[in-house]
């Protein structure tokens, strides 16, 4: 028996999981665009979450993850994106 064969059911399941993952990613990006959240803010939040997890395991986040991303400066406020046509620009 072949150990690397994929049945139709396996293929359909993996395709559904991939489509679901892509839909969640698009929804998160759309929410960020509408709310005016920048890529830098998203990266900083992800770094903070990962660093907290690594600290709970007893690791040093700076050694594992490297330098944290630069935080946005408070002196340069970003204008929120317009909800009308927000997805057309991405």
N, C-alpha and C positions, 0 to 999 in steps of 0.2 A: 504494500500500500504506500502511496506517495505521501510524504509528510508535509509537503508544501502546497498541496492542492487546495483550491478555494472553491467552495460551493456557491451556487447562486444566492442562497440565503445569507451566507457570509458576506458576499459582495454587496447585497442590498443593505444589510445592517451597517457595514462600514460606510457606504454611501450616505445613508440616513444620518449617521453620527457626524460625518464630515459636513453635510448640509446644515445640520443643526448648529454645529460649532461656527460655521461661517455666518449663519443668521444672527447668532448671539454677538459675534464680533462687530457685524455691521450695525446692529442695534446699539451697542455700546458707543461706537464711533459717532453715530447720529445723535445720541444723547449728549455726548461731549461737545459736538459742534453746536447744537441748539443752546446748551447751557453756557457756552463760551469757555469751556475748559481747554487749556492748551496741552500740547504734547508733553511739554516740560513738566507741567503739573501732574499729568498722568504717570510719567516716568518717576517722579519724586514719590508719589503715593505707592507705586509698585515697589520701589526700593525700600521705603519705610516698612511696608508689609513683610517683605522678604527679610529685612534686617531683624525685625521683631521675632520672626520665626526662627532665624538662625541663633539669636540670643537665647531663645527658650531651649535650644538644643545644646547650648554651651559653647557655641562657636563665636569667633570674632567676625562680624559682618564686613569690616574693612578688609580683612585678609581674604575672605571668600568672594565677596561681590566687587571689591575694588572701591574706588572713590564714589561717593554719592553724586548723583547728578546735581548740577548747579541749580540752586533755588531761584525762582523768579524774583526780581527786585520789586519792592513795594512802590517804588517811585514811578513805575511805568504801568499804569492800569490799562488793561485791554478792554476795548469796547466789545460788549456782548454781540454775538452773531445774531442776525435777523432770522427768526424762525421761518420766514417765507423764502423759499428757494435755498435753504441752507444745504440741502443734500446735493444740489446741482453743482456746487463749487468743489465737491470732494471727488 
